[in-house]
Amino acid sequence: MSEGVPARDDVCPIMRIGDTLLVALQGELDDATVVRIEDRLTKEVARTHATGTLIDVSGLSVVDSFIARVIARVVGMVRLLGSEAVVVGIQPAIAITLVELGVPMGHLDTALDAEQGMALLRRLRVDGNRAR
Amino acid sequence: MATRGVEDRGPGGWPGELDAMLGAITDYAIITLDPSGTVTRWSRGAEAMTGFLATEVLGQPVSILYADEDRKNGLVEQGLRGARDFGRFQLEGWQVKKGGERYWANMTLSPIRDDHNALTGFVAVAQDVTERKKVERLFQDLFETAPDATVIVGPDGRIARVNRQAEELFGYRRDELVGQEVEILVPQRFRQSHPALRGGFLAAPRARPMGIGLELYAMRRDGSEVPVEISLSPLETNEGVLVSAAIRDVTERHRQLEQLRRQRDEILELSTPVIQVWDKVLALPIIGTLDSDRASRLTESLLEKISEQQAEVVILDISGVPTIDTLVAQHLLKTVQAATLMGATSIMSGVRPETAQAMVHLGIDMGQLRSRNTLRDALQLALRVVRERSELADRATRSIEVEELR
């Protein structure tokens, strides 16, 4: 497996581990930042032909319905490019908030952390979307 | 009472007009004495107050009005001497009516002097203030026997009175507090802001608790602090508005509340146990009714445990829940959704036949949640899910390795 850091940016580091991309959403996101992240991530997925993308949200300071929609959007884009997407690092308090807000997150594939996320990605690649 | 004609001298010993005038004053006893203290004139007010008629008293020593003990103690002479030497002498004490009944009198003695400044007698003006005395006594008794420590503060912010309970609470003697600024009882860190708050109360004085919603502390003589509850009420007096502060020591209540809170936490903790039953498998036996307080508590501890144990499957056992209604189902679904967001799969267990019927009849939709009748079945399913997950992941890893080798 080859490892590399093809692109780094102060708002959103994207790392490549084998054929998996790891993108970490961090701090507070505004509209402009989100657009930049979407732009960079989609280009990166296309360029690397990554078959899986881990979206790590553990570094987000706030998660509200706006951020929840952003996450869902990013997942949708990544899937359209033929890569499986798994959201990792949702903290207990944030999970409760999202459920209380009633944000529909049921269609997302989620895992506790990057390690479990990698395992889930492997299952998804074998089994399509039905492994969960 | 005998009728009086208009004479040169009225029965009280005054010239007619003056007698009529003084006779109109019934609230005060107006008496003149000769230098030795013998009654020379006796107003109608004096008759009304003491029950002695003028005819009975004129020529008698004024000491007949005094209580025995006061007479023995020389209070009569002391009063006359005081008036003679100082020009005016005021005394308060028990006096005796004709029938022996006592009343509390406030008496002012003034000397009368002739053109050569020689003493010719005294004027005594007395008032029966028994009622006022009773009220004062009542107030004093109430004040001293009040269950709360009470501090009365004057408009200048200085302590005017304290009761015994206040002495005990603060550890000061009465005479150490009276005259001091009330801030002596306020902890250092609140002292600066207190006078302004005090002014605020005086601007709109009405009975109210102090510092609503705040935890109040008072400072004892030894510098220690005590949690208190304070009720303020204004007292209108001729010295201005006094503020009465009733101070209750709530140390014990604080302690009890703290203990209650701890016990409640412990009960909640006990009622939401999360058990690790297998590697990566957690079980959550839910016992009793699930209200929103418990449900959120339960969700929290479950999610913490998922993160701590790297759990992948959660079994929610509801065999201990008496009834599953729409509300309970909603709580359960939220818990399941939150667990899913953290990457854990949920399985429900302990659904009894009647529960299953009731849930469907109520139209409760548990979505994709897998459910089993017994905990044993649920555990089997959980282990299969864990095994499938890891096998799939292994197979995927192998296929990647194979691809890379090619």
Interface residues (C-beta under 8 A of the other chain):
Chain A: M1 G18 D19 V87 V88 I90 Q91 P92 I94 A95 I96 L98 V99 E100 M105 G106 L108 T110 A111 L112 D113 Q116 G117 A119 L120 R122 R123 R125 V126 D127 A131 R132
Chain B: S296 T299 E300 L303 E304 I306 S307 Q310 A311 E312 K334 Q337 A338 A339 T340 L341 M342 G343 A344 T345 G367 R389 S390 L392 A393 R395 A396 T397 S399 I400 E404
